[in-house]
């Protein structure tokens, strides 16, 4: 089935890159479609280690400018809700919940070009260009200790058919590793035994020339703890029970 609306830009994937690409495209006046597995997880910060805390720091501040980086640890729920709200209010941007399995191609005077996508349910969306930001969902795997399974993110399915299709198109591929920190309830932790780490305050870091320190909310501290020989031992890691185990 062909969707009746034709788009200037079709963005596949609703994570960091996808939401920013779709928003930028629509703000430039292009009719834009954003396709994602789940609308509820738009802008989900899977690898952000902070739950409930907001903090800004400049990493490697004691070293030269070339290796410094501004880091923000943010509340994942607040960020996700803010991204969803911003996207829903953006003129010229359509949101559609459906996995993408295929890319439509056409021959042009400059060679083969993408002209749309096909979703898991067989809906064909047509557009002038396609931006794929599927990230770790493309043929994704999760490793927990010595065990591993196919997944895009914990609790979400991987994009296997789209990954296979891109392989058939002979596009260059690679695999990047990302680390997702454990989700801990601060009420279950004795913070008096941890080392407090505050954010930078003089000055408060900003991410671009558009930012101002007064735009940031009140900063929250982070807490540093350390591992030991037992948790570093391979046999100990293999003996860890999965979530919900006894």
C-alpha positions as CSV (number, residue, x, y, z in Angstrom):
1,X,0.0,0.0,0.0
2,X,1.3,3.4,-0.9
3,X,0.9,6.2,1.6
4,X,-0.7,9.2,-0.3
5,X,1.6,11.9,1.1
6,X,5.0,12.4,-0.6
7,X,7.8,13.8,1.6
8,X,10.9,15.7,1.0
9,X,12.8,13.9,3.7
10,X,12.2,10.5,5.4
11,X,14.1,9.8,8.6
12,X,14.3,6.3,9.9
13,X,15.0,6.0,13.7
14,X,13.8,8.1,16.5
15,X,16.9,8.3,18.8
16,X,19.4,11.1,19.3
17,X,20.4,11.5,15.6
18,X,16.9,10.8,14.2
19,X,15.0,13.3,16.3
20,X,17.6,16.0,15.6
21,X,17.7,15.3,11.9
22,X,13.9,15.3,11.5
23,X,13.6,18.5,13.5
24,X,16.3,20.3,11.5
25,X,14.8,19.2,8.2
26,X,11.3,20.4,9.1
27,X,12.6,23.7,10.5
28,X,14.3,24.3,7.1
29,X,10.9,24.0,5.4
30,X,11.1,20.4,4.1
31,X,8.1,18.2,4.6
32,X,9.6,15.5,6.8
33,X,8.5,12.0,8.0
34,X,10.0,10.4,11.1
35,X,9.6,6.6,11.4
36,X,10.3,4.9,14.7
37,X,9.7,1.5,16.4
38,X,7.9,3.2,19.3
39,X,6.7,6.8,19.6
40,X,6.9,6.4,23.4
41,X,10.7,6.0,23.2
42,X,11.4,9.1,21.0
43,X,14.6,10.7,22.2
44,X,15.3,7.8,24.6
45,X,18.8,8.2,26.1
46,X,19.8,4.6,26.5
47,X,23.4,5.2,27.4
48,X,23.1,8.3,29.6
49,X,24.2,7.2,33.1
50,X,22.2,9.8,35.1
51,X,18.7,9.0,36.4
52,X,17.1,12.0,38.0
53,X,20.3,14.1,38.2
54,X,21.3,17.0,36.0
55,X,24.9,17.9,35.8
56,X,27.3,19.7,33.4
57,X,31.1,19.1,33.4
58,X,34.0,19.6,31.1
59,X,36.0,16.4,30.8
60,X,39.8,16.5,30.6
61,X,39.7,20.1,31.8
62,X,43.3,19.8,33.1
63,X,44.6,18.9,29.7
64,X,44.8,20.8,26.4
65,X,41.7,22.2,24.6
66,X,41.9,19.5,21.8
67,X,40.9,16.8,24.2
68,X,38.3,18.6,26.3
69,X,34.6,17.7,26.0
70,X,31.5,19.1,27.6
71,X,29.3,16.4,29.2
72,X,25.8,16.7,30.4
73,X,24.1,14.0,32.5
74,X,20.4,14.5,32.3
75,X,17.1,13.1,33.5
76,X,16.2,10.6,30.9
77,X,12.4,10.9,31.4
78,X,12.4,14.7,31.3
79,X,14.5,14.7,28.2
80,X,12.4,12.2,26.4
81,X,9.2,14.1,27.3
82,X,10.7,17.4,26.1
83,X,11.8,15.9,22.8
84,X,8.4,14.3,22.2
85,X,6.7,17.6,22.9
86,X,9.0,19.5,20.6
87,X,8.5,17.1,17.7
88,X,4.8,17.0,18.0
89,X,4.6,20.8,17.9
90,X,7.0,21.1,14.9
91,X,5.3,22.3,11.7
92,X,5.9,20.2,8.6
93,X,6.9,17.1,10.6
94,X,4.9,13.8,10.5
95,X,5.5,11.0,13.1
96,X,4.7,7.4,12.3
97,X,5.1,4.3,14.5
98,X,6.4,1.4,12.4
99,X,9.6,-0.5,11.9
100,X,11.2,-0.1,8.4
101,X,12.2,-3.3,6.6
102,X,13.2,-2.1,3.1
103,X,14.5,0.9,1.2
104,X,13.0,1.8,-2.2
105,X,15.5,2.6,-5.0
106,X,15.2,4.3,-8.4
107,X,17.7,4.9,-11.2
108,X,18.6,8.5,-11.9
109,X,21.0,10.2,-14.2
110,X,23.5,10.2,-11.3
111,X,23.0,6.5,-10.5
112,X,20.9,4.7,-8.0
113,X,19.1,6.8,-5.4
114,X,16.8,6.1,-2.4
115,X,13.2,7.2,-3.0
116,X,11.3,5.8,-0.1
117,X,11.0,3.0,2.5
118,X,8.7,0.1,3.2
119,X,7.5,-0.6,6.7
120,X,7.0,-3.9,8.5
121,X,3.3,-3.9,7.7
122,X,4.0,-3.2,3.9
123,X,3.2,0.5,3.8
124,X,5.4,2.3,1.2
125,X,6.4,5.9,2.0
126,X,7.9,7.9,-0.9
127,X,10.3,10.8,-0.5
128,X,13.0,12.7,-2.2
129,X,15.7,11.4,0.2
130,X,16.1,8.9,3.0
131,X,18.1,9.4,6.2
132,X,18.8,6.2,8.2
133,X,19.6,6.8,11.9
134,X,18.8,3.3,13.2
135,X,21.9,3.2,15.4
136,X,22.4,0.2,17.6
137,X,19.1,-1.3,16.4
138,X,20.7,-2.3,13.0
139,X,21.4,-6.0,13.6
140,X,21.9,-5.1,17.2
141,X,23.1,-7.5,19.9
142,X,23.1,-7.2,23.7
143,X,25.9,-8.7,25.8
144,X,25.3,-9.4,29.5
145,X,28.3,-11.2,31.0
146,X,29.0,-14.2,28.8
147,X,25.5,-14.3,27.4
148,X,24.2,-12.4,24.3
149,X,21.0,-12.1,22.3
150,X,19.6,-10.0,19.4
151,X,18.0,-6.7,20.5
152,X,18.0,-3.1,19.5
153,X,17.9,-2.0,23.1
154,X,16.9,-3.8,26.3
155,X,13.2,-4.7,25.7
156,X,13.2,-3.6,22.0
157,X,13.6,-5.8,18.9
158,X,16.5,-5.3,16.5
159,X,16.1,-4.1,12.9
160,X,17.3,-7.3,11.3
161,X,15.5,-7.0,7.9
162,X,16.7,-3.5,7.3
163,X,20.2,-4.5,8.2
164,X,20.0,-7.4,5.7
165,X,18.7,-5.0,3.0
166,X,21.5,-2.5,3.5
167,X,24.0,-5.4,3.2
168,X,22.4,-6.4,-0.1
169,X,22.9,-2.8,-1.3
170,X,26.6,-3.3,-0.7
171,X,26.8,-0.3,1.7
172,X,29.8,-0.1,4.0
173,X,29.0,-1.5,7.4
174,X,30.6,-1.7,10.8
175,X,29.7,-2.4,14.4
176,X,30.2,0.0,17.3
177,X,30.2,-0.9,21.0
178,X,28.3,1.1,23.5
179,X,28.0,0.6,27.2
180,X,24.7,0.9,29.0
181,X,25.2,1.6,32.8
182,X,23.0,-0.3,35.3
183,X,19.8,1.5,36.5
184,X,20.0,1.9,40.2
185,X,17.4,3.3,42.6
186,X,19.2,6.0,44.7
187,X,17.0,5.0,47.7
188,X,18.7,1.6,47.8
189,X,22.2,3.1,47.9
190,X,24.2,4.2,51.0
191,X,25.5,7.4,49.5
192,X,27.6,8.2,52.6
193,X,30.0,5.5,51.4
194,X,30.4,7.1,48.0
195,X,32.5,9.9,46.8
196,X,30.5,13.0,45.8
197,X,31.2,14.6,42.4
198,X,29.6,18.0,41.7
199,X,29.2,19.7,38.4
200,X,31.3,22.6,37.1
201,X,30.1,25.9,38.5
202,X,32.7,28.5,37.6
203,X,31.7,28.8,34.9
204,X,28.8,26.4,34.1
205,X,29.6,24.8,30.7
206,X,27.4,25.4,27.7
207,X,27.2,23.3,24.5
208,X,27.2,26.0,21.9
209,X,27.4,29.7,21.2
210,X,23.6,29.7,21.6
211,X,23.7,28.5,25.2
212,X,23.9,30.6,28.4
213,X,24.7,29.3,31.9
214,X,21.4,30.8,33.2
215,X,19.5,28.5,30.9
216,X,20.6,25.4,32.8
217,X,18.5,24.0,35.7
218,X,19.9,23.5,39.1
219,X,22.7,21.0,39.0
220,X,22.6,17.7,41.0
221,X,25.6,15.8,42.3
222,X,26.9,12.5,41.0
223,X,28.3,9.8,43.3
224,X,31.4,7.7,42.6
225,X,32.0,4.2,43.7
226,X,34.6,1.6,42.9
227,X,34.6,-2.1,41.9
228,X,36.7,-4.8,43.5
229,X,38.6,-8.0,42.5
230,X,35.5,-10.2,42.9
231,X,33.4,-8.2,40.4
232,X,36.3,-8.1,38.0
233,X,36.8,-11.9,38.1
234,X,35.4,-13.5,34.9
235,X,33.9,-16.4,36.9
236,X,32.0,-14.0,39.2
237,X,30.6,-12.2,36.2
238,X,29.3,-15.4,34.7
239,X,27.5,-16.3,37.9
240,X,25.5,-13.1,38.1
241,X,21.8,-13.8,37.8
242,X,19.7,-11.9,35.3
243,X,17.2,-9.3,36.4
244,X,14.4,-11.1,38.3
245,X,16.4,-14.2,39.0
246,X,16.7,-15.8,42.4
